[in-house]
Amino acid sequence: MSKRNIDLARCLMHDGAVNCHLCEKICPQNAIQEHVIDMSRCDGCGLCQAVCPTAAIMSTEDYERALTKAAELEPQVLMCQKAGVENVSCLGFLNRRLLWAMAVRRSLCLDISRCQKCRPAVYEWLLGEVEACNEALHRAQKDEIRLVHVKPQKTKPKPAKKVERRSFFQALFHSTAKGLQEIADSQIERFYFFDEMTWLKRQGPQGIEANTLFYGMAVRQGCTACGLCAVVCPTNALTFSREERRLHFDPLLCKKCGLCAAHCPSEVLALLPHFNGQRDFSC
């Protein structure tokens, strides 16, 4: 089972202006209390990472590698370890924006056939995210995500090779050194940050000029062009030009943490549930 931890330096709790408990609310095991994960209760589903606005949750799962591997398949398929040992233990980390970024380029398949029995909360979450993504894909005239069932992969044992005496001792010495290194490596527990917004930016998904899967922003009259919103934005979704007195918003980098609105001294900034296509605001 994968392990995870919350980096409080990234978590919104350290700011104080935003009272975020998204990870606690979505956890089906009630394993998160006061921004601390009880690993004796955590089942490693990854739902907390799917909703965290600031990528504050570290995990022993390398989600970026999993997405890259899925994109290399033909057709590209996202699946868990029950379909293949090299996959992530659970697909709960996925959300509609990640699904869109992969599906908008070429057809995407998703295997959640075992989720309902294994982790019902993950199954219900993914059904909702796929439905929302498919609605947006349909409007963009793209192929919708297909739900599939992938048969478990069976690894065939490799036939033994005949080794000469000299080669045997050379291999033994090499394998001993390699074995010691593997033992040392196994004692190191590696944790990974998966920064969803940065990953989305690198993918550069198309068709988000007006998209219900991404968040939007509105600025009412009264902005003083102080630029504080851009300073406090943890994902650089906001950039401010003092020369032009213009605020630029990037929907790919926004996960609606709310810090910009909470710190706006004029209280003229608001985050929208859907992106309406507006990226630039004059102050």
C-alpha positions in Angstrom: 0.0 0.0 0.0 1.2 3.5 -0.8 2.1 5.9 1.9 1.5 9.6 2.0 2.2 12.7 4.1 1.1 16.4 4.1 3.8 19.0 3.6 2.4 21.8 5.9 4.7 24.3 4.2 2.6 23.9 1.0 -0.8 23.3 2.8 -3.2 26.2 2.8 -3.5 25.9 6.6 -0.2 27.8 7.0 -1.7 31.0 5.5 -4.7 31.3 7.8 -6.8 33.3 5.3 -8.4 30.2 3.8 -9.9 27.4 5.9 -9.3 24.3 3.6 -10.4 20.8 4.7 -10.9 19.3 1.3 -8.6 16.3 2.0 -10.4 15.6 5.3 -13.9 15.8 3.7 -13.1 13.4 0.8 -11.2 10.8 2.7 -13.4 7.7 2.9 -11.4 6.2 5.8 -11.5 9.4 8.0 -7.7 9.1 8.1 -7.0 12.8 7.9 -7.6 15.0 10.9 -6.2 18.5 11.4 -4.1 18.1 8.2 -2.3 15.0 9.6 -2.7 11.6 7.9 -3.1 8.6 10.1 -1.4 5.9 8.1 -3.0 3.1 10.2 -6.3 4.1 8.7 -5.2 5.3 5.2 -5.9 2.8 2.4 -3.8 4.7 -0.2 -6.7 5.5 -2.5 -5.3 9.0 -3.5 -8.6 10.9 -3.4 -6.9 13.5 -1.1 -4.4 14.3 -3.8 -7.1 14.6 -6.4 -8.7 17.5 -4.5 -5.7 19.2 -2.9 -5.4 22.8 -4.3 -1.7 23.2 -3.6 -0.1 19.7 -4.3 0.7 19.6 -0.6 0.4 15.8 -0.3 3.4 13.6 -0.8 3.1 10.0 -1.8 5.2 7.0 -2.4 3.3 6.7 -5.7 4.9 8.3 -8.7 1.8 9.6 -10.4 3.6 11.5 -13.1 5.4 8.4 -14.2 2.0 6.5 -14.3 0.5 9.1 -16.6 3.5 9.1 -18.8 3.4 5.3 -19.1 -0.3 5.3 -19.9 0.2 7.9 -22.6 2.8 5.6 -24.3 0.2 2.8 -24.7 -1.8 2.3 -27.8 -4.6 2.9 -27.1 -3.7 4.9 -24.0 -5.1 3.2 -21.0 -5.2 4.2 -17.3 -5.4 1.2 -14.9 -4.4 0.1 -11.4 -2.2 -2.6 -10.1 -5.0 -5.2 -10.4 -4.5 -5.0 -14.1 -0.7 -4.8 -14.0 1.9 -4.8 -11.3 3.8 -1.8 -12.7 0.7 0.5 -12.4 -0.3 2.7 -9.4 -2.1 1.0 -6.6 -5.2 3.1 -7.1 -6.6 5.6 -9.6 -8.3 7.8 -7.0 -5.7 10.6 -7.7 -7.3 11.3 -11.0 -9.7 14.2 -11.6 -11.5 15.7 -14.6 -8.7 18.1 -15.6 -6.1 15.3 -15.7 -8.5 13.1 -17.7 -9.2 16.0 -20.1 -5.6 16.7 -20.8 -5.0 13.1 -21.9 -8.3 12.5 -23.7 -8.3 15.8 -25.7 -5.2 14.7 -27.6 -6.2 11.2 -28.5 -8.6 8.5 -27.3 -8.4 7.5 -23.7 -9.5 4.3 -22.0 -10.0 3.9 -18.2 -10.3 0.6 -16.3 -12.4 1.1 -13.2 -14.0 -2.3 -13.5 -12.6 -3.5 -10.1 -13.1 -0.2 -8.2 -16.7 -0.7 -7.1 -15.8 -3.8 -5.2 -12.3 -2.7 -4.1 -12.9 1.0 -3.2 -16.5 2.1 -3.7 -15.7 5.8 -2.9 -13.1 5.9 -5.6 -15.5 4.2 -8.0 -18.2 6.9 -7.4 -15.6 9.7 -7.6 -14.2 8.5 -10.9 -17.7 7.9 -12.4 -18.5 11.6 -11.7 -15.2 12.9 -13.1 -15.5 10.8 -16.2 -19.1 12.0 -16.8 -18.1 15.7 -16.4 -15.1 15.2 -18.7 -17.1 13.3 -21.3 -19.7 16.2 -21.5 -16.8 18.6 -22.2 -15.3 16.3 -24.7 -18.6 15.9 -26.5 -19.0 19.7 -26.8 -15.4 19.9 -28.2 -16.3 17.1 -30.7 -13.6 14.8 -29.3 -13.8 11.1 -28.5 -15.3 10.4 -25.1 -13.4 8.3 -22.5 -14.2 4.6 -22.8 -14.6 2.4 -19.7 -12.8 -0.9 -20.3 -11.8 -4.1 -18.5 -8.1 -5.0 -18.9 -7.2 -8.6 -18.2 -4.5 -8.9 -15.5 -1.0 -9.2 -17.1 0.7 -12.5 -16.6 4.5 -12.5 -16.5 6.2 -15.5 -18.1 9.3 -16.8 -16.3 12.5 -16.4 -18.3 14.2 -19.6 -19.3 17.5 -20.3 -17.4 20.7 -19.8 -19.4 23.7 -22.1 -19.3 26.6 -20.2 -17.7 30.3 -21.1 -17.9 32.4 -21.4 -14.7 34.3 -18.1 -15.2 31.2 -16.2 -16.2 29.4 -17.7 -13.2 31.9 -16.2 -10.6 31.9 -12.8 -12.5 28.1 -12.8 -12.4 28.1 -13.8 -8.7 30.4 -10.9 -7.8 28.4 -8.5 -9.8 25.1 -9.7 -8.5 26.3 -9.5 -4.9 27.3 -5.9 -5.3 24.1 -5.2 -7.1 22.1 -7.0 -4.4 23.7 -4.9 -1.7 22.9 -1.7 -3.6 19.3 -2.9 -4.0 19.0 -3.7 -0.3 20.4 -0.2 0.5 17.9 1.4 -2.0 15.0 -0.6 -0.5 15.7 1.0 2.9 15.1 4.5 1.4 11.5 5.5 1.3 10.9 7.8 -1.6 8.1 10.3 -1.5 6.9 12.2 -4.6 5.0 15.5 -5.1 2.6 15.4 -8.0 2.0 19.0 -9.1 -1.1 18.7 -11.2 -1.1 22.3 -12.4 2.5 22.1 -13.6 1.8 18.8 -15.3 -1.2 20.3 -17.1 0.9 23.3 -18.2 3.4 21.0 -19.8 0.7 19.1 -21.6 -0.8 22.3 -23.0 -4.3 20.7 -23.5 -6.3 22.4 -26.2 -9.9 23.6 -26.2 -10.2 25.5 -22.9 -11.3 28.9 -24.2 -14.6 28.2 -22.4 -14.4 25.0 -20.5 -16.5 23.7 -17.6 -13.7 21.5 -16.3 -11.4 24.4 -15.4 -12.0 27.4 -13.0 -12.4 31.0 -14.0 -12.0 34.4 -12.5 -13.8 37.7 -12.4 -12.6 41.2 -11.4 -15.2 43.8 -10.5 -14.6 47.6 -10.6 -12.5 49.0 -7.8 -9.2 47.1 -8.4 -6.3 49.2 -7.2 -3.7 47.3 -9.2 -1.8 46.4 -6.0 -0.8 43.0 -7.5 -1.1 41.2 -4.1 -3.3 38.5 -5.7 -0.5 37.5 -8.0 2.0 37.5 -5.1 0.0 35.1 -2.9 -1.0 32.7 -5.8 0.9 29.4 -5.0 0.6 28.1 -8.5 1.5 31.2 -10.5 -2.0 31.2 -12.1 -2.0 34.9 -11.8 0.6 37.3 -13.2 0.4 41.1 -12.9 2.0 43.7 -15.2 2.4 47.1 -13.4 3.3 48.9 -16.7 0.1 47.8 -18.4 -2.0 47.6 -15.2 -3.2 44.3 -16.4 -3.8 41.0 -14.6 -3.4 37.8 -16.5 -5.2 34.5 -15.5 -4.1 31.0 -16.6 -6.9 28.5 -16.0 -4.5 25.6 -16.4 -2.7 26.6 -13.2 -5.7 27.4 -11.1 -7.2 24.9 -8.7 -9.4 27.4 -6.8 -7.5 27.6 -3.6 -9.0 31.0 -2.9 -5.9 32.8 -1.6 -6.2 35.5 -4.3 -9.8 36.4 -3.3 -9.1 36.1 0.4 -6.2 38.6 0.3 -7.7 41.1 -2.1 -7.8 44.4 -0.1 -10.5 45.8 -2.3 -12.6 42.6 -2.3 -13.2 42.8 -6.0 -11.8 39.5 -7.1 -13.9 36.3 -7.3 -13.2 32.8 -8.5 -15.8 31.1 -10.8 -16.7 27.4 -10.9 -16.2 27.4 -14.7 -13.8 29.1 -17.1 -15.6 31.6 -19.3 -12.7 32.3 -21.6 -11.5 35.5 -20.0 -7.8 35.6 -19.2 -6.9 39.3 -19.0 -8.3 42.0 -16.7 -7.5 45.7 -16.8 -7.1 47.3 -13.4 
